[in-house]
Amino acid sequence: MDQPSVSMNMMLQAPEVMLEETAAQVFEETFKIAEDDRPKLLKAAKFEMPPELESFLRLGCAMARHLMQKSGLPVFETEVVLHCAPTAGNVSIFDVQMRVPSVIGVSNALVAAAYGQAFSLMGFFVTPTFDPVEFRAETYAASENLIQPIRRQLAAGLSTIPVFNEAFERDVPTLFLTKGLFQLGTGIHGRIVSKSATDRDSALGAVISADKKLTHELLASVGAPVADLLSVNSAESAAQAAAQLGFPVVVKPADQDRGIGISLDLETEDAVRAAYAAARKVSSKILVQRRIPGHCNRLVVFQGEFVFGYTRNPPGVTGDGTSTVRDLVDAFNTEHSKLAQHMDSKPIPFDDEALACLQDQGVEPEDVLENEQTVFLREANLPDFAGVNVIVTDEVHPENKALAERLARLLRLESVGLDLISPDPSVPWYENNGAITELNFKPQIGENTARRNLEAMFPDEAEASVKIECMVGGPAALRAGKRRHASLRSEGTKAFLASHEVTLDADGSVLRTHGLNGLYQRAVALLQNPEAEVVILVVQTDELLQSGPPFRGNVTVTPIDDGVVSANGGEKALPKAAVERLKKALMGY
């Protein structure tokens, strides 16, 4: 498998019926699980299983991967069925053994819970009739009892899955470190990331970007275009600031992101007072800003270079040449109402604000939109509803790219998203009065930006995995490992060694650790060591066969003798077949 994996054993009743067509439709409409995300099961050996059971397993595994990804767990590899056979006592009950993908550092209990929830959902498709109401209730339970708790535990963001999917495609290993922190690569090649932020982002840059007033002052000091703004501490001072700046204005918290607490296009002092009260609920630091004409254009910079741009338009619908605006909105809302709760999508209300927006665009609800014509139903792209994002990477003017790159370097941020408010990002900012309103640390990125970022972090010819040398055997394996360790040290290589009971530093001394028990935990600790050029593992038990090795790729396995014993105790050597399985597991087979 191309990801670390763990064993999973199940006793499953072979279903008499399998509503495969219904399941496929529900997978598409409710979860957006496409056919390509429901691949055939991989089998480690030739064995037969009832077609209904095979379909149940295939779709259940696809559902489990979906649930884990929506929870923030970056698992992408297809499961492998190792064994499937009816039990001796009941030929309709099957003993199923599988290898399923996992993430180093994440409890196997979370992985097991995801598969348990997935197969619970699959139970609705092995009955003569499908009950959509009860199934909908079960999807809510999956969100509340599985997805949301794991999201809180991992503190993963919208950028996590695109980044790690690209890492998977490039054979870059991943580790979960602690809440909100992951590692890409291992040893000397390792990089720590949090959502789209990296270990090379300046801490001061992150602090500055979190304060919109501080950001405004710094950008203004270097001649960057910014929107006039004032700090306020009461509803009345907000109204006075708006009058001073000139309407329309924006009221927003100085220390929030993702559009939280922001109110746009305020035309009256009463509207400003109400907006101040709303913003005050989420922050004590409130700003009033002059409204810049145009939409928000997010310019993403990585390692000092502009890599991606998109215009964040408000929610809306796009015409097909035959449907009215009302029909398009109804179709949009019908489609989105079918989605599961954890898909984080909301219908667009066809309310007074929507009607006013249409009127401003010269459109009526019963008008038929031309093909590809888009109309907006909200004033701004705020988190309440999904906006219409348009990729503009190739259209952004070089002067606007240069501005974004200059400001990213100013804040010493490797990964940053800048918001350029402009009617047209293909026009230089100084020709259409564009302005930078925010610099975003940990910007939300999708698959296109993730691809560019990973290409920069791990170029095609660069190694992402530290070299791992496994010495397999009994006491002689430890002696062989120490000799190899000394040899590498003499060559100037920073090599570390771990056995089940001891860890040696790069200078050959014992590396004192606390709370690390066994080879698995010691190996994971060394994979996180940014100095490690080579990691030598002395494998004297079948511990890593039971747990699955915490690594894959750039591994060599050297058998020393037949002295491998069970991790569960005892001095009797393991059978040769078990040792062979251990060696294959170490190699990633």
N, C-alpha and C positions, 0 to 999 in steps of 0.2 A: 504494500500500500504506500501511497505517496504522502501520507500523514501518519504520525504516531497513532497507534490503535490499541484497543483493549478488547479482551474476550467478553462475549456476552452469550450466556446459555439460557434457553427458554424451552418450556414445554407448551406447545401450541396445538389447539384443536384444529384439525383440517376443516376449513369451512365447506359446507355443502353447496353454497351459492356464493358468488362474488359479483357484485354489481359494478363491474369494471368501467362501463361507459358512464354510469352515474358518477362514480368516483372521479373519473377523468374530468368531467364537466365541473364538478365541485372544486377540484384542485385548481382548475383554471380560474373560475369565477370568484371563489372565496379566498384563495391563497395566492393566486398568480403563480402557481407552480406549473411551468410549461412542460411539454412532453420531453424536452431534452434534459429536464431536471428529474425525470423519472426513468433512469436507465435500467437496463436488465441487470439482474443480480449477477455478481461474479461468484464463481464456484471454484474452490480449491481442489476439488476432485470430481470424478464422474459419479453422480448419483441422481436418482429420479425423485421428484416430489410432485404431489398433485398440482395441477395447473392453478386451481383456486388458491392453494396455499402459497404457491410461488408468486402469484399476483398480489396476495395479501402482504407478503413480506416485502416485495419490491415497492409497492405504494406506501407501506408503513415506514420503510426506511427513508423514502423521499420526504415523507411528512416529518420524520424526526429531524432530518437535516434542516428542513425549513424552519421548524420550531427553534432549533438551536441557533441558526443564523439570525432569526428575528430576536432572539434573546441576547445576541452579541457574541455568541460562541462561533469562532471561525472554523467550522468543519465543512469540508467540501468533497472529500474522497468517498467513492462508492464502497459500500460494505462488501465483505467477502464471506460467503457461507462455507464454513469448514466441514460441517457434517449435518445431515438431515435424514432421519430414519424414524419409522414408527416404533413406539415402545413395545416391549414384549407383552405387556398386559393389555394394551388397547391399541389396535392398529390405526385408530383415528386420531390418536395423540402422538405428536411428533416431537422428538428430541432434536432441537435446532441449536447448533453452535456457530457463532459468527465472530468475525473481527469487525469492530465498528470504529470509525474515526474518533479521535479525542484531541484534546489540547493539553500540552504539558503545563502543569500547574493548576489545572482545573480538576476538581473532585470528580472521580468516576461516578459518584452518586448523582451528580447533575446530568451526566450523559445518560445514565440509566433512567432517570426520571423523564427525560425527553423521549426516549424510546417507549417507555411505558405510556406516556400521554398520547404519543402517535398511534400506537396500536389500539388504545382505547377509542380514539377517533375512527380508526379503521373498522371497529366493530359495527358501525352503522351501515357498512356496505356489505356485510355478510348475512343480512336478513332478507327475506323476500321483498320487502318494501322499504324504501328510504324515508326516514322521518326528518324533514328539514328543520322543524321547530326544535326537536330535541337535540339535533346535531348543532344547531346554532347555540343552544345553551351550553353544549360541551365545548364549543370554541371559546365562549366567554370564560369558562372554567380554566381552559388552557392558558388564556391570557392572564387571568388573575392569579392562578396557582403555580404557574411555571414561568411564563415569559417575563412578567413584570418583576417577580422576585429575583430571577437571574440577572435581569438588566440592572437592578439596584445593586446586586452583589458585585457584578463585573464593572459597573459604571462605563459600559461601552457606549459609543455614540453612533450616529448615522454614518460616520466615515469609517468605522471599524471594519465592517464586512467588505466594502470595496477595497480597502488597503490590504486586508489579509487574503482576499480572493486573488488579488494580483500577486501577492507573495507566494501563494500556493502554485499559481501558474508558472512562476519563475523558480520554483524549488527552493524558496527561502524558508527555513524553518521558523516556527513561531512558538513563543512561550508566554503564558499568562503569569505575570509577576505578582501583582496585588491589585486592589481596586483601581480601575482606570488605567493601569500600566501593563503594556505588553512589550515583548522583545522580538525584534526581527533579526534573524541570524544568530549565530552562537559564538562564544569566545571572543577572540580579537575582532571578529567580523560583526559582532552584535550591535544593534542600535535599539535604544529604548524609545518607544512611542506611546503617546496617549491621544487616541482619536487620530487627528492629522498632525498633531504637534510632535516634535522630535527632541532628542537629547541635545541638539545643537541650537535650539531656540534660546535666545537670551532671556534670563529670568527678569531682568529689568524691562526688556521689551514687552514681555507678557504683562507685567504690572502696568506699564504705561498704556498698553492697548485696552486694558480693562477699565480705564477711566477716560471717558469721552472728552471731558474738559481738559485733562492733562494731554491727551492726544492732540486735541485742537491747538493748544498752546505750542506744543513742540512742532507740529507741522507748520503752523504760521511762522514760527521763528526761522524756518529754512525756505520760506517763500512758496510753500505748497498752497494750492487753492483750497480754501476751507469756507464753510458757510458761517456767517456771523451768528454768534450765540451768546447767551447770558445765563449765569447761574441764578436761580431764584429759590426763595425759602417760604413762600406763601402763595396762595391763590391770587391775592391782589398784586404781589410783586410780579407774578407770572403775567397777569393782564397788562401791567405797566411795561414789562419787557417786550411783550408782543407789539404794543403800540409803538414803542421805540424802534423796534426792528422793522416793523411794517408787515402787514398781513399779505398773504397767508403765512402761518408759522407751523412749526412742529414742536410738540412738547414730548420729552422723553427722559427716562432715568439716565443718569450719567454712568451707572455701573451695571447695567443689564445688557444682555444680548438677545439674539433671535427675535427681535421685535417686541419683547415683553414690555408692557407699559407704555408703548409709544402711541401717539395720536398725531395724524397727519392732516395737512390742508385745513387748518383751523382759521376761520374767517372773522370771528367775533371774540370779544373779551369774555363773554359768558362761556363760549365753547372752550376757551383757554382755561378758565377757572375749573370747569368740569374735567378737562384733561389733566390738570394739575392734581386734582383729587384722585383720579384714577392712577396716575403715575406714583403718587405718594404711597399707595398701598403696597408697592413692591420696592420702594427705595426712598431714602431720605435726601438723596442728591438729585435734584431736578434741573433740567436745562430747557430753555426756550431757544429754538433755532429758526433762522430764516429759512423758508421753504425754497429749495432749489428746483426749478422746473426739470421734468424728465423722470425716468425710472432709475432704479438702482442697478448698476452694472458691477457685478462682482468680478474683480481681477485677482487671480490667484498667482502668487509668486512662490517659487521653490528654489532654494540655493541661489537667490539673487536673480533668477530669470523668470519672466512671465511665462506661465505654462498653460493657463486656461482662463477663459472669460465667458460669462453668461449674463444675460439681462434677466433680472428678476421681475417679471411682469405680475400684475395682480391675477387672481383666479379668473378664469373665463372659459369660453367655448370656441371651437373652431368649426367653421362651416363646411358643409359637404356639397353645396350647390342645390340641395332639394329641401332641407329641413329648416323650419323656423327657429328663431332663437329659443323660444319656449320649448320646442321639441328637443333641441340640443341639450338644454339644461335638464329637462326631464330624463333624457337618456343618460346623461352624465351622472345624475343623482341616483338613478336606478342601478347603474353599474356599481357605483361606489357603496350603495347601501347593502350590496351583497357581500362586500369584503368583510373578513373577520376583524374583530376589534383591534387586534394587534397589528393590523396593516396600517393603522394611523392615518386613515383617510376619512374626510368628512364631506357630506354633500354641501353644495352651495345654495344657500337660501335665495329664493327668488322674491326678495323683499323690497322695501322702499329704497334701500341703498343700491341694490342691483338695478332697479328701474331708473334711478337717478343717474347711475353710471352709463346705462344704455342711452339715456336722453342726451348726456354730454357728448356721446359719440355719434349722435344723430341716427340712432337705431331704435326701432320699436320691437316689442316682444314677438309680434307676428311677422316680422320681416324675415325673408329667406336670405341667409348669408351665402356669399359666393364661396366656391371651393377654396379652402385654406385661409379664408378671411377669419380673423380672430377678433372677438369683442370681449371686453373685461366687465366683470360683475362686482368688482370691489375697487376702492380707490388705491389700495396699495397691496403689496405682497407681504402679508403678515402671517404668523403661524397658525391662525385660526383655520385657514383653508389652504389647500394646495394651490400654489401659484403656477403660472405658465412660464417656465424657464426656457429661454431661447439661447442656444450656444452661439457665441459671437467671437470665439477665439481668433478666427482668421480675419474678422472685420475690425478689431480694435486697432486704432491708429497708433503708429510707432511712438508718437509723443506721449500718448496715454500709457503705453507699455513702459516707456522709460521712466515716467513719473512713478508708477507702481514699483518698479525695481529700485528706484532711488530711495523711496520711503521704506521699503522692506530692509534695505541695507542700513538705513538710519536707525531703525529699531533693533538691528542685529537679530532678526527673526529668519530662521531658515524656511519656515512654512507660515504664510500669512495670506489673508484675503482682505483686499481693500475695496471699499464701496465707493465707486465713482458715480455720483448723481449727474446724469447728463441726458439730454434728449437723444443723443446719437453718439455711441462710443467710437464710431469710425471718424469722428471729427475731433481735432485736437481740443483739449479742455479749455484752452485760452481763447478759442474761437466761438464757443457756444456757452460760456460761463459755467462749465462743469466744476464740480467741487468734490473733494474727498470728505466724507462725513464720518467714516469709521475705519479703523484697522482691526481686523479680527484675528486674534490668536486662536489656534485650533479651528480653522475654518472648516465648515462642512464641505466635503469633497465627494465626488462620485467616481465611477470606474475610469473615466478618461483622465482625470487629474491623478488618481491613484497610480495609473499606469506610468504617467510621466514621472511622478515622484519616485516610484520604485526603480525605474530605469536609471534615475540619477543616484539613488542610494546603492543599488546593486547592479552595475553595468553588466552586460551579457557575459563578459569574460571574467568577471570578478567572482571570487569564492564567497559564499555566504555561511558555510558551515565549517566550524573548526574541525581539524583532523582528529579523528577518534581512533585509537588503537586498543583493541580488546585482547587481553591475554586470558585464555580460557583454560582452567584446570584447578588443581589443588594448591598445596603450598609451593610447588615449583612455579606456578603461574605468578605468584607474588615475587619470587626471586627474579623471574624473567622480566617482569614489569619494572622492577627497580633497576635492573641492568639497562633496560631500554631508556628509562628515565635519566640515568646517569650519562648515557651516551648522547642523548639529545641535549642535555645541559652542557656537555663539553663542546658541542657544536655552536653554542650560543642561542639555542632555541628555548623559548619560555614554555616548558612542558610541565604539566601537573599530573599527579597520579592519585587515583582513588581506588580503594578496595572496599569491601563491605564494612571494614572496621576502622580504616585510617585514610587520611588525605595528606599528600605530600605537596609542599609548595614548590615553586619554580627553582628554589635554591637547594632542594633536597631535604629541607627540614620538615618536621611535622606541622601541618597547618591546623591550628587549634580551632575547633568549631563547637557550636552549642546546638543541641537539639536535632542534629542530622543523624538519622538512623538508617543504616543500610546503604547499598550501592546506588540505588535509584536517587535518593535525596542528595547524596554526595555528588553524583554525576550532574544533577540539575544545577547544583551550586556552582560547579566548575564551568558549565555551559554559560553561566551568567558572568563569568570572570572576564573582563575586557582585556586582560593581559594574556590569556591562554592562547597559545599558538598550536599546541598539541595537548590532547587529553588522553592519558593512558588509563584504561579501566581494567582492573584485575577482577575477572568474573569467576568466582569460586562456588557460587550456588545458582539455582534456577530462579532467583528473585526476579530478574528482568524478563524471564519467560512468563512468569505469572502476571507481572505488572504491565509488560510491554516496555521496550526500551524508550527512554526519554529523548531519543534522537533518531535521525534518519539521514543517510547520505554521508559521503566522505568517511566511511568506516572500513577498517580492516579488522579481520578476526584471525588470531593466531592460536590454534590449539596447542597446548603445552603438554598436558597429560590427561588421564581419565579420572582425575580426582574431584570433579564437580559433584557437590552434594545438594540435598534438598534444602531450600530456605526455611522449611518448616521444622528443621531439626534432624538430628541423626548424622552419623558419620559414614553411612554406607553410600558408595558412589552411585550416581544416577545411571540408569540404563543408557546404552549408547544412543538409542533412538531419541531419548529425551534430550541428550546433549546435542544431537544433530538439530532438533527443533529449536534449541536455545541458540545455536550458532546462526541458524536461518533467521530467527527473530532479530538478532543483533544486526544482521545485514539488511533488515527491512523487508524480509520475505514473509 
